[in-house]
């Protein structure tokens, strides 16, 4: 019944409540097939802050929260060692937890491997997710590559581009 809840609703589920996130249940069903099977990593998934006492081999992904500028810079950094212009940084549909965890941690069968995920694109979180932040979910291997690339990238070599002191104001069209 999730396909109806996310699309047009049905009286048989939650009294017809709906999120209107997709135009038709068939689109949701097709989309879920494209995602593939979701396989949990184990009995428990632990989300915690990064510290030195975590064994690196157990980390599946990193979840970062940032403003638009930080996420733009991290998106560019994720592409630094890749010739791929289209699939290193993705903005997927679906729930916020998919952007944060399911896709970057490799739990979705067909989610592209080695891609970072930016969002959320799910507006149902707007009541609690700060309007000036974004999430970036990064697979552990890509996060390690990004850390390795940092010194040679624009972030260190051209830091005034990454974090400009002066900005050109964009005037809104009237």
C-alpha positions, 0 to 999 in steps of 0.5 A: 500500500506504500505506492498508494500512500506516496501517490494518490492514496486509497481508502483502504490505507490510513483513511486515504492519506497521501503524500502526493510525491509521485503522480501514480502508484505505477511510477512508485512500483516501477521506481522501487523495482529500479532500486532493487532489494534493500538488504540491511547491513546486519541486525543493528545499524549504528549511526554515531559521530566520527571519532578515532576509536571507530575501526575504519573497516566497519564504517560503511558510509559517512553522513555529512550535513552542510550548507549549500557551499560546503556541499557544492565543494564536497560534490566537486571533491568527490569527482576530483579523481574521476572522469565521470561527470554524471554519476559521482554525485547524485540527488536521488528521490525517495525518503531522507533515510535513503539519501543518508544511509541506504544508498551510500551504505550499499544496502540498495541492490541497484544504487550506483556504487561509488557515488555520493548522494545529496539531498534530501529531495523528500519534502516530507522532512521539511517540518524538521530538517533545517531549510539551510542545510543539505545532507551528503551520504558518502560511501566509506571508500569514496570518503577515503578517496576524497580525504586523499585528494584533498591536498591536491584539489581546489579546496587546498590549492585554490581555497579562495575559490572554494571559500571566497572572501568576496562575492559577486551579488546576484540581483533578482529579476524583477 
